[in-house]
Amino acid sequence: MTAYGFAHLRSRRNHSDIIEYLERIQATLDPFAGRFVIHGPPAEVLEGSWPGSMVLIEFPSLADARAWYDSPAYQAILRLRTDHIEGDVLLIEGVGPDYDPTERARALRAEGG
């Protein structure tokens, strides 16, 4: 099942470390078939508020996403970002092509929701 690395980056400072991080990150993704889907353009906020920007990276599986994040190559550059940008990062599995939200609704009803 396809999985994603998602980052909500709230505060950004232009710093030489960030530029180096950007120059090096793709090489850390390649062994795990990771690819950028979204990379920081301003979002059109329709409801609520969204301070900052977002990054979405796609992986073939959650195992690939975890292996990338834990890899020595990525860990070697991680501080280049975290020292200068505040944000939240998570890994999440996607849904398949046959996903039906009504099935989820049924399950929630069965749970008493």
Phi and psi in radians as a Rosetta constraint file:
Dihedral C 1 N 2 CA 2 C 2 CIRCULARHARMONIC -1.008 0.35
Dihedral N 2 CA 2 C 2 N 3 CIRCULARHARMONIC 2.490 0.35
Dihedral C 2 N 3 CA 3 C 3 CIRCULARHARMONIC -2.305 0.35
Dihedral N 3 CA 3 C 3 N 4 CIRCULARHARMONIC 2.880 0.35
Dihedral C 3 N 4 CA 4 C 4 CIRCULARHARMONIC -2.365 0.35
Dihedral N 4 CA 4 C 4 N 5 CIRCULARHARMONIC 2.514 0.35
Dihedral C 4 N 5 CA 5 C 5 CIRCULARHARMONIC -1.761 0.35
Dihedral N 5 CA 5 C 5 N 6 CIRCULARHARMONIC 2.130 0.35
Dihedral C 5 N 6 CA 6 C 6 CIRCULARHARMONIC -2.089 0.35
Dihedral N 6 CA 6 C 6 N 7 CIRCULARHARMONIC 2.334 0.35
Dihedral C 6 N 7 CA 7 C 7 CIRCULARHARMONIC -2.250 0.35
Dihedral N 7 CA 7 C 7 N 8 CIRCULARHARMONIC 2.307 0.35
Dihedral C 7 N 8 CA 8 C 8 CIRCULARHARMONIC -1.871 0.35
Dihedral N 8 CA 8 C 8 N 9 CIRCULARHARMONIC 1.869 0.35
Dihedral C 8 N 9 CA 9 C 9 CIRCULARHARMONIC -1.747 0.35
Dihedral N 9 CA 9 C 9 N 10 CIRCULARHARMONIC 2.008 0.35
Dihedral C 9 N 10 CA 10 C 10 CIRCULARHARMONIC -1.633 0.35
Dihedral N 10 CA 10 C 10 N 11 CIRCULARHARMONIC -0.648 0.35
Dihedral C 10 N 11 CA 11 C 11 CIRCULARHARMONIC -2.240 0.35
Dihedral N 11 CA 11 C 11 N 12 CIRCULARHARMONIC 2.269 0.35
Dihedral C 11 N 12 CA 12 C 12 CIRCULARHARMONIC -2.188 0.35
Dihedral N 12 CA 12 C 12 N 13 CIRCULARHARMONIC 2.391 0.35
Dihedral C 12 N 13 CA 13 C 13 CIRCULARHARMONIC -2.212 0.35
Dihedral N 13 CA 13 C 13 N 14 CIRCULARHARMONIC 2.218 0.35
Dihedral C 13 N 14 CA 14 C 14 CIRCULARHARMONIC -1.219 0.35
Dihedral N 14 CA 14 C 14 N 15 CIRCULARHARMONIC 2.061 0.35
Dihedral C 14 N 15 CA 15 C 15 CIRCULARHARMONIC -2.531 0.35
Dihedral N 15 CA 15 C 15 N 16 CIRCULARHARMONIC 2.633 0.35
Dihedral C 15 N 16 CA 16 C 16 CIRCULARHARMONIC -1.042 0.35
Dihedral N 16 CA 16 C 16 N 17 CIRCULARHARMONIC -0.518 0.35
Dihedral C 16 N 17 CA 17 C 17 CIRCULARHARMONIC -1.119 0.35
Dihedral N 17 CA 17 C 17 N 18 CIRCULARHARMONIC -0.653 0.35
Dihedral C 17 N 18 CA 18 C 18 CIRCULARHARMONIC -1.151 0.35
Dihedral N 18 CA 18 C 18 N 19 CIRCULARHARMONIC -0.728 0.35
Dihedral C 18 N 19 CA 19 C 19 CIRCULARHARMONIC -1.097 0.35
Dihedral N 19 CA 19 C 19 N 20 CIRCULARHARMONIC -0.752 0.35
Dihedral C 19 N 20 CA 20 C 20 CIRCULARHARMONIC -1.086 0.35
Dihedral N 20 CA 20 C 20 N 21 CIRCULARHARMONIC -0.746 0.35
Dihedral C 20 N 21 CA 21 C 21 CIRCULARHARMONIC -0.986 0.35
Dihedral N 21 CA 21 C 21 N 22 CIRCULARHARMONIC -0.824 0.35
Dihedral C 21 N 22 CA 22 C 22 CIRCULARHARMONIC -1.116 0.35
Dihedral N 22 CA 22 C 22 N 23 CIRCULARHARMONIC -0.625 0.35
Dihedral C 22 N 23 CA 23 C 23 CIRCULARHARMONIC -1.203 0.35
Dihedral N 23 CA 23 C 23 N 24 CIRCULARHARMONIC -0.482 0.35
Dihedral C 23 N 24 CA 24 C 24 CIRCULARHARMONIC -1.803 0.35
Dihedral N 24 CA 24 C 24 N 25 CIRCULARHARMONIC -0.306 0.35
Dihedral C 24 N 25 CA 25 C 25 CIRCULARHARMONIC -1.132 0.35
Dihedral N 25 CA 25 C 25 N 26 CIRCULARHARMONIC -0.683 0.35
Dihedral C 25 N 26 CA 26 C 26 CIRCULARHARMONIC -1.034 0.35
Dihedral N 26 CA 26 C 26 N 27 CIRCULARHARMONIC -0.657 0.35
Dihedral C 26 N 27 CA 27 C 27 CIRCULARHARMONIC -1.100 0.35
Dihedral N 27 CA 27 C 27 N 28 CIRCULARHARMONIC -0.487 0.35
Dihedral C 27 N 28 CA 28 C 28 CIRCULARHARMONIC -1.366 0.35
Dihedral N 28 CA 28 C 28 N 29 CIRCULARHARMONIC -0.474 0.35
Dihedral C 28 N 29 CA 29 C 29 CIRCULARHARMONIC -1.393 0.35
Dihedral N 29 CA 29 C 29 N 30 CIRCULARHARMONIC -0.626 0.35
Dihedral C 29 N 30 CA 30 C 30 CIRCULARHARMONIC -0.913 0.35
Dihedral N 30 CA 30 C 30 N 31 CIRCULARHARMONIC -0.784 0.35
Dihedral C 30 N 31 CA 31 C 31 CIRCULARHARMONIC -1.122 0.35
Dihedral N 31 CA 31 C 31 N 32 CIRCULARHARMONIC -0.294 0.35
Dihedral C 31 N 32 CA 32 C 32 CIRCULARHARMONIC -1.961 0.35
Dihedral N 32 CA 32 C 32 N 33 CIRCULARHARMONIC 0.224 0.35
Dihedral C 32 N 33 CA 33 C 33 CIRCULARHARMONIC 0.992 0.35
Dihedral N 33 CA 33 C 33 N 34 CIRCULARHARMONIC 0.602 0.35
Dihedral C 33 N 34 CA 34 C 34 CIRCULARHARMONIC -1.457 0.35
Dihedral N 34 CA 34 C 34 N 35 CIRCULARHARMONIC 2.476 0.35
Dihedral C 34 N 35 CA 35 C 35 CIRCULARHARMONIC -2.514 0.35
Dihedral N 35 CA 35 C 35 N 36 CIRCULARHARMONIC 2.482 0.35
Dihedral C 35 N 36 CA 36 C 36 CIRCULARHARMONIC -1.219 0.35
Dihedral N 36 CA 36 C 36 N 37 CIRCULARHARMONIC 2.318 0.35
Dihedral C 36 N 37 CA 37 C 37 CIRCULARHARMONIC -1.856 0.35
Dihedral N 37 CA 37 C 37 N 38 CIRCULARHARMONIC -0.734 0.35
Dihedral C 37 N 38 CA 38 C 38 CIRCULARHARMONIC -2.315 0.35
Dihedral N 38 CA 38 C 38 N 39 CIRCULARHARMONIC 2.394 0.35
Dihedral C 38 N 39 CA 39 C 39 CIRCULARHARMONIC -2.480 0.35
Dihedral N 39 CA 39 C 39 N 40 CIRCULARHARMONIC 1.301 0.35
Dihedral C 39 N 40 CA 40 C 40 CIRCULARHARMONIC 1.365 0.35
Dihedral N 40 CA 40 C 40 N 41 CIRCULARHARMONIC 0.165 0.35
Dihedral C 40 N 41 CA 41 C 41 CIRCULARHARMONIC -1.214 0.35
Dihedral N 41 CA 41 C 41 N 42 CIRCULARHARMONIC 2.697 0.35
Dihedral C 41 N 42 CA 42 C 42 CIRCULARHARMONIC -1.044 0.35
Dihedral N 42 CA 42 C 42 N 43 CIRCULARHARMONIC 2.477 0.35
Dihedral C 42 N 43 CA 43 C 43 CIRCULARHARMONIC -1.639 0.35
Dihedral N 43 CA 43 C 43 N 44 CIRCULARHARMONIC 2.599 0.35
Dihedral C 43 N 44 CA 44 C 44 CIRCULARHARMONIC -1.511 0.35
Dihedral N 44 CA 44 C 44 N 45 CIRCULARHARMONIC 1.870 0.35
Dihedral C 44 N 45 CA 45 C 45 CIRCULARHARMONIC -1.469 0.35
Dihedral N 45 CA 45 C 45 N 46 CIRCULARHARMONIC 2.069 0.35
Dihedral C 45 N 46 CA 46 C 46 CIRCULARHARMONIC -1.730 0.35
Dihedral N 46 CA 46 C 46 N 47 CIRCULARHARMONIC -0.505 0.35
Dihedral C 46 N 47 CA 47 C 47 CIRCULARHARMONIC -2.476 0.35
Dihedral N 47 CA 47 C 47 N 48 CIRCULARHARMONIC 2.464 0.35
Dihedral C 47 N 48 CA 48 C 48 CIRCULARHARMONIC 1.259 0.35
Dihedral N 48 CA 48 C 48 N 49 CIRCULARHARMONIC -2.646 0.35
Dihedral C 48 N 49 CA 49 C 49 CIRCULARHARMONIC -2.338 0.35
Dihedral N 49 CA 49 C 49 N 50 CIRCULARHARMONIC 2.716 0.35
Dihedral C 49 N 50 CA 50 C 50 CIRCULARHARMONIC -2.517 0.35
Dihedral N 50 CA 50 C 50 N 51 CIRCULARHARMONIC 1.464 0.35
Dihedral C 50 N 51 CA 51 C 51 CIRCULARHARMONIC -1.283 0.35
Dihedral N 51 CA 51 C 51 N 52 CIRCULARHARMONIC 2.270 0.35
Dihedral C 51 N 52 CA 52 C 52 CIRCULARHARMONIC 1.809 0.35
Dihedral N 52 CA 52 C 52 N 53 CIRCULARHARMONIC -2.651 0.35
Dihedral C 52 N 53 CA 53 C 53 CIRCULARHARMONIC -2.434 0.35
Dihedral N 53 CA 53 C 53 N 54 CIRCULARHARMONIC 3.067 0.35
Dihedral C 53 N 54 CA 54 C 54 CIRCULARHARMONIC -2.276 0.35
Dihedral N 54 CA 54 C 54 N 55 CIRCULARHARMONIC 2.726 0.35
Dihedral C 54 N 55 CA 55 C 55 CIRCULARHARMONIC -2.325 0.35
Dihedral N 55 CA 55 C 55 N 56 CIRCULARHARMONIC 2.353 0.35
Dihedral C 55 N 56 CA 56 C 56 CIRCULARHARMONIC -2.293 0.35
Dihedral N 56 CA 56 C 56 N 57 CIRCULARHARMONIC 2.143 0.35
Dihedral C 56 N 57 CA 57 C 57 CIRCULARHARMONIC -2.084 0.35
Dihedral N 57 CA 57 C 57 N 58 CIRCULARHARMONIC 2.269 0.35
Dihedral C 57 N 58 CA 58 C 58 CIRCULARHARMONIC -1.699 0.35
Dihedral N 58 CA 58 C 58 N 59 CIRCULARHARMONIC 2.453 0.35
Dihedral C 58 N 59 CA 59 C 59 CIRCULARHARMONIC -2.286 0.35
Dihedral N 59 CA 59 C 59 N 60 CIRCULARHARMONIC 2.720 0.35
Dihedral C 59 N 60 CA 60 C 60 CIRCULARHARMONIC -1.085 0.35
Dihedral N 60 CA 60 C 60 N 61 CIRCULARHARMONIC -0.507 0.35
Dihedral C 60 N 61 CA 61 C 61 CIRCULARHARMONIC -2.734 0.35
Dihedral N 61 CA 61 C 61 N 62 CIRCULARHARMONIC 2.899 0.35
Dihedral C 61 N 62 CA 62 C 62 CIRCULARHARMONIC -1.125 0.35
Dihedral N 62 CA 62 C 62 N 63 CIRCULARHARMONIC -0.613 0.35
Dihedral C 62 N 63 CA 63 C 63 CIRCULARHARMONIC -1.088 0.35
Dihedral N 63 CA 63 C 63 N 64 CIRCULARHARMONIC -0.709 0.35
Dihedral C 63 N 64 CA 64 C 64 CIRCULARHARMONIC -1.140 0.35
Dihedral N 64 CA 64 C 64 N 65 CIRCULARHARMONIC -0.734 0.35
Dihedral C 64 N 65 CA 65 C 65 CIRCULARHARMONIC -1.088 0.35
Dihedral N 65 CA 65 C 65 N 66 CIRCULARHARMONIC -0.788 0.35
Dihedral C 65 N 66 CA 66 C 66 CIRCULARHARMONIC -1.141 0.35
Dihedral N 66 CA 66 C 66 N 67 CIRCULARHARMONIC -0.745 0.35
Dihedral C 66 N 67 CA 67 C 67 CIRCULARHARMONIC -1.092 0.35
Dihedral N 67 CA 67 C 67 N 68 CIRCULARHARMONIC -0.686 0.35
Dihedral C 67 N 68 CA 68 C 68 CIRCULARHARMONIC -1.082 0.35
Dihedral N 68 CA 68 C 68 N 69 CIRCULARHARMONIC -0.910 0.35
Dihedral C 68 N 69 CA 69 C 69 CIRCULARHARMONIC -1.052 0.35
Dihedral N 69 CA 69 C 69 N 70 CIRCULARHARMONIC -0.688 0.35
Dihedral C 69 N 70 CA 70 C 70 CIRCULARHARMONIC -1.449 0.35
Dihedral N 70 CA 70 C 70 N 71 CIRCULARHARMONIC -0.134 0.35
Dihedral C 70 N 71 CA 71 C 71 CIRCULARHARMONIC -1.112 0.35
Dihedral N 71 CA 71 C 71 N 72 CIRCULARHARMONIC 2.554 0.35
Dihedral C 71 N 72 CA 72 C 72 CIRCULARHARMONIC -0.995 0.35
Dihedral N 72 CA 72 C 72 N 73 CIRCULARHARMONIC -0.631 0.35
Dihedral C 72 N 73 CA 73 C 73 CIRCULARHARMONIC -1.118 0.35
Dihedral N 73 CA 73 C 73 N 74 CIRCULARHARMONIC -0.766 0.35
Dihedral C 73 N 74 CA 74 C 74 CIRCULARHARMONIC -1.286 0.35
Dihedral N 74 CA 74 C 74 N 75 CIRCULARHARMONIC -0.715 0.35
Dihedral C 74 N 75 CA 75 C 75 CIRCULARHARMONIC -1.047 0.35
Dihedral N 75 CA 75 C 75 N 76 CIRCULARHARMONIC -0.524 0.35
Dihedral C 75 N 76 CA 76 C 76 CIRCULARHARMONIC -1.177 0.35
Dihedral N 76 CA 76 C 76 N 77 CIRCULARHARMONIC -0.438 0.35
Dihedral C 76 N 77 CA 77 C 77 CIRCULARHARMONIC -1.905 0.35
Dihedral N 77 CA 77 C 77 N 78 CIRCULARHARMONIC -0.124 0.35
Dihedral C 77 N 78 CA 78 C 78 CIRCULARHARMONIC -0.956 0.35
Dihedral N 78 CA 78 C 78 N 79 CIRCULARHARMONIC -0.768 0.35
Dihedral C 78 N 79 CA 79 C 79 CIRCULARHARMONIC -1.118 0.35
Dihedral N 79 CA 79 C 79 N 80 CIRCULARHARMONIC -0.421 0.35
Dihedral C 79 N 80 CA 80 C 80 CIRCULARHARMONIC -1.038 0.35
Dihedral N 80 CA 80 C 80 N 81 CIRCULARHARMONIC -0.574 0.35
Dihedral C 80 N 81 CA 81 C 81 CIRCULARHARMONIC -1.552 0.35
Dihedral N 81 CA 81 C 81 N 82 CIRCULARHARMONIC -0.887 0.35
Dihedral C 81 N 82 CA 82 C 82 CIRCULARHARMONIC -1.172 0.35
Dihedral N 82 CA 82 C 82 N 83 CIRCULARHARMONIC -0.393 0.35
Dihedral C 82 N 83 CA 83 C 83 CIRCULARHARMONIC -1.283 0.35
Dihedral N 83 CA 83 C 83 N 84 CIRCULARHARMONIC -0.256 0.35
Dihedral C 83 N 84 CA 84 C 84 CIRCULARHARMONIC -2.267 0.35
Dihedral N 84 CA 84 C 84 N 85 CIRCULARHARMONIC -0.189 0.35
Dihedral C 84 N 85 CA 85 C 85 CIRCULARHARMONIC -2.296 0.35
Dihedral N 85 CA 85 C 85 N 86 CIRCULARHARMONIC 2.168 0.35
Dihedral C 85 N 86 CA 86 C 86 CIRCULARHARMONIC -1.507 0.35
Dihedral N 86 CA 86 C 86 N 87 CIRCULARHARMONIC 2.408 0.35
Dihedral C 86 N 87 CA 87 C 87 CIRCULARHARMONIC 3.128 0.35
Dihedral N 87 CA 87 C 87 N 88 CIRCULARHARMONIC -3.124 0.35
Dihedral C 87 N 88 CA 88 C 88 CIRCULARHARMONIC -2.070 0.35
Dihedral N 88 CA 88 C 88 N 89 CIRCULARHARMONIC 2.459 0.35
Dihedral C 88 N 89 CA 89 C 89 CIRCULARHARMONIC -2.292 0.35
Dihedral N 89 CA 89 C 89 N 90 CIRCULARHARMONIC 2.378 0.35
Dihedral C 89 N 90 CA 90 C 90 CIRCULARHARMONIC -2.512 0.35
Dihedral N 90 CA 90 C 90 N 91 CIRCULARHARMONIC 2.774 0.35
Dihedral C 90 N 91 CA 91 C 91 CIRCULARHARMONIC -1.966 0.35
Dihedral N 91 CA 91 C 91 N 92 CIRCULARHARMONIC 2.388 0.35
Dihedral C 91 N 92 CA 92 C 92 CIRCULARHARMONIC -2.581 0.35
Dihedral N 92 CA 92 C 92 N 93 CIRCULARHARMONIC 2.464 0.35
Dihedral C 92 N 93 CA 93 C 93 CIRCULARHARMONIC -1.452 0.35
Dihedral N 93 CA 93 C 93 N 94 CIRCULARHARMONIC 2.442 0.35
Dihedral C 93 N 94 CA 94 C 94 CIRCULARHARMONIC -1.406 0.35
Dihedral N 94 CA 94 C 94 N 95 CIRCULARHARMONIC -3.085 0.35
Dihedral C 94 N 95 CA 95 C 95 CIRCULARHARMONIC -1.860 0.35
Dihedral N 95 CA 95 C 95 N 96 CIRCULARHARMONIC 2.715 0.35
Dihedral C 95 N 96 CA 96 C 96 CIRCULARHARMONIC -1.400 0.35
Dihedral N 96 CA 96 C 96 N 97 CIRCULARHARMONIC 3.021 0.35
Dihedral C 96 N 97 CA 97 C 97 CIRCULARHARMONIC -1.151 0.35
Dihedral N 97 CA 97 C 97 N 98 CIRCULARHARMONIC -0.341 0.35
Dihedral C 97 N 98 CA 98 C 98 CIRCULARHARMONIC -1.680 0.35
Dihedral N 98 CA 98 C 98 N 99 CIRCULARHARMONIC 0.184 0.35
Dihedral C 98 N 99 CA 99 C 99 CIRCULARHARMONIC -1.017 0.35
Dihedral N 99 CA 99 C 99 N 100 CIRCULARHARMONIC 2.331 0.35
Dihedral C 99 N 100 CA 100 C 100 CIRCULARHARMONIC -2.261 0.35
Dihedral N 100 CA 100 C 100 N 101 CIRCULARHARMONIC 1.966 0.35
Dihedral C 100 N 101 CA 101 C 101 CIRCULARHARMONIC -1.109 0.35
Dihedral N 101 CA 101 C 101 N 102 CIRCULARHARMONIC -0.384 0.35
Dihedral C 101 N 102 CA 102 C 102 CIRCULARHARMONIC -1.184 0.35
Dihedral N 102 CA 102 C 102 N 103 CIRCULARHARMONIC -0.523 0.35
Dihedral C 102 N 103 CA 103 C 103 CIRCULARHARMONIC -1.129 0.35
Dihedral N 103 CA 103 C 103 N 104 CIRCULARHARMONIC -0.706 0.35
Dihedral C 103 N 104 CA 104 C 104 CIRCULARHARMONIC -1.110 0.35
Dihedral N 104 CA 104 C 104 N 105 CIRCULARHARMONIC -0.718 0.35
Dihedral C 104 N 105 CA 105 C 105 CIRCULARHARMONIC -1.062 0.35
Dihedral N 105 CA 105 C 105 N 106 CIRCULARHARMONIC -0.741 0.35
Dihedral C 105 N 106 CA 106 C 106 CIRCULARHARMONIC -1.053 0.35
Dihedral N 106 CA 106 C 106 N 107 CIRCULARHARMONIC -0.778 0.35
Dihedral C 106 N 107 CA 107 C 107 CIRCULARHARMONIC -1.098 0.35
Dihedral N 107 CA 107 C 107 N 108 CIRCULARHARMONIC -0.714 0.35
Dihedral C 107 N 108 CA 108 C 108 CIRCULARHARMONIC -1.148 0.35
Dihedral N 108 CA 108 C 108 N 109 CIRCULARHARMONIC -0.696 0.35
Dihedral C 108 N 109 CA 109 C 109 CIRCULARHARMONIC -1.080 0.35
Dihedral N 109 CA 109 C 109 N 110 CIRCULARHARMONIC -0.739 0.35
Dihedral C 109 N 110 CA 110 C 110 CIRCULARHARMONIC -1.096 0.35
Dihedral N 110 CA 110 C 110 N 111 CIRCULARHARMONIC -0.521 0.35
Dihedral C 110 N 111 CA 111 C 111 CIRCULARHARMONIC -1.403 0.35
Dihedral N 111 CA 111 C 111 N 112 CIRCULARHARMONIC -0.108 0.35
Dihedral C 111 N 112 CA 112 C 112 CIRCULARHARMONIC 1.654 0.35
Dihedral N 112 CA 112 C 112 N 113 CIRCULARHARMONIC 0.320 0.35
